[in-house]
């Protein structure tokens, strides 16, 4: 993934206190958003979309917002994804499903769910064409169909 120079949309809390991760988020061109200020978050995501379109980079966004506590995927919050797709019309969307990550933090930070097998499933790429609302439904369906950690 490194060759694609991914830029992340992350909550601002990840911008401090996590060795290496925080540094890369702050200094690597990623966007740290305040989830309590939707308007500025959407504006920052729009700037990121413009940047990735101009520089042929990739972006990583988690439109469900936060990790599920029970493995069932949360509903997408479509505005950030919609803005990103609007500003980067040539972007190819690669939906990714993450299974069992919820088991790592189901009891909070401690005790960590040791022994949990986390699987990352890469779905078929989707072209950024047509109606954005229908495209987002298709992306959400693809991600959710790949999640099976609660079954």
C-alpha positions in Angstrom: 0.0 0.0 0.0 3.0 2.3 0.6 3.5 2.8 -3.1 0.1 4.5 -3.3 1.0 7.1 -0.6 -2.3 6.7 1.3 -3.6 9.7 3.2 -6.0 8.9 6.1 -9.1 10.6 7.3 -8.8 10.2 11.1 -10.3 11.5 14.3 -8.1 14.3 15.8 -7.5 12.3 18.9 -5.2 10.0 16.9 -2.9 12.9 16.2 -1.2 12.7 19.5 0.1 10.1 21.9 0.6 7.1 19.6 4.2 6.7 18.6 4.9 6.7 14.9 1.1 6.7 14.0 0.5 10.2 15.3 3.6 11.5 13.7 2.6 10.1 10.3 -0.9 11.4 10.6 0.2 14.9 11.5 3.1 15.2 9.1 2.2 12.8 6.3 -0.7 14.8 4.6 -3.5 13.0 6.3 -6.6 14.8 7.6 -7.4 14.9 11.4 -11.1 15.8 11.8 -13.1 16.9 14.8 -16.1 14.6 14.7 -18.1 17.1 16.8 -17.7 19.8 14.1 -19.2 18.2 10.9 -18.9 21.4 8.8 -15.2 21.8 9.2 -14.7 18.0 8.9 -16.4 17.9 5.5 -14.3 20.9 4.4 -11.1 19.2 5.4 -12.1 16.0 3.6 -12.9 18.1 0.5 -9.4 19.5 0.6 -8.0 16.0 0.9 -10.1 14.9 -2.1 -8.7 17.8 -4.2 -5.2 16.9 -3.2 -5.5 13.2 -4.0 -7.1 14.0 -7.4 -4.3 16.5 -8.3 -1.4 14.4 -7.0 -2.8 10.9 -7.9 -2.6 9.7 -4.3 -5.0 7.4 -2.4 -7.2 8.1 0.6 -8.4 5.9 3.4 -11.7 6.7 5.1 -13.8 4.7 7.5 -17.4 6.0 6.8 -18.9 3.9 9.6 -17.1 6.2 12.0 -16.0 4.0 14.8 -15.3 0.4 15.5 -18.3 -1.8 16.4 -18.4 -3.2 19.9 -20.1 -6.5 18.7 -18.8 -7.1 15.2 -22.0 -5.8 13.5 -21.1 -3.0 11.0 -22.4 0.4 11.9 -24.4 2.4 9.3 -22.3 4.6 7.0 -22.1 8.3 7.6 -22.1 9.2 3.9 -21.2 12.9 3.8 -17.4 12.5 4.2 -17.3 9.8 1.6 -19.5 11.7 -0.7 -17.3 14.8 -0.5 -14.2 12.7 -1.1 -15.7 11.1 -4.2 -17.0 14.5 -5.5 -13.5 16.1 -5.2 -11.7 13.1 -6.6 -13.8 11.9 -9.6 -11.1 9.7 -11.0 -10.7 7.8 -7.8 -11.1 4.0 -7.9 -12.9 2.8 -4.8 -11.6 -0.4 -3.1 -13.9 -1.4 -0.3 -12.2 -3.3 2.5 -13.9 -5.3 5.3 -12.1 -5.8 8.6 -13.2 -8.8 10.6 -12.7 -9.4 14.3 -11.0 -6.1 15.2 -13.8 -5.5 17.6 -12.5 -8.4 19.7 -9.4 -6.5 20.5 -11.2 -3.8 22.4 -14.5 -5.4 23.4 -13.6 -4.9 27.1 -12.1 -1.4 26.5 -8.4 -0.7 26.5 -7.6 -3.4 29.0 -7.6 -6.3 29.0 -6.8 -6.4 25.3 -8.4 -9.3 23.4 -5.2 -11.3 22.9 -5.4 -14.2 20.5 -8.1 -12.5 18.3 -7.5 -13.2 14.6 -8.1 -10.0 12.7 -8.8 -10.5 8.9 -8.8 -7.9 6.3 -10.8 -8.7 3.1 -10.2 -6.6 0.0 -13.4 -6.4 -2.1 -13.7 -5.9 -5.9 -12.8 -2.3 -7.0 -15.7 0.0 -7.9 -15.4 2.9 -10.4 -16.5 6.3 -9.3 -19.2 6.7 -11.8 -22.9 7.5 -11.8 -25.1 8.7 -8.9 -23.1 9.2 -5.7 -26.0 8.1 -3.4 -26.3 4.8 -5.3 -22.5 4.4 -5.4 -22.3 4.9 -1.6 -25.1 2.3 -1.1 -23.1 -0.1 -3.3 -19.9 0.5 -1.3 -21.6 0.1 2.0 -23.2 -3.2 0.8 -19.8 -4.5 -0.4 -18.1 -3.7 3.0 -21.0 -5.1 5.0 -21.2 -8.3 3.0 -17.5 -8.9 3.7 -17.9 -8.6 7.4 -18.6 -12.0 9.0 -17.0 -11.7 12.4 -20.4 -11.7 14.3 -21.7 -14.8 12.6 
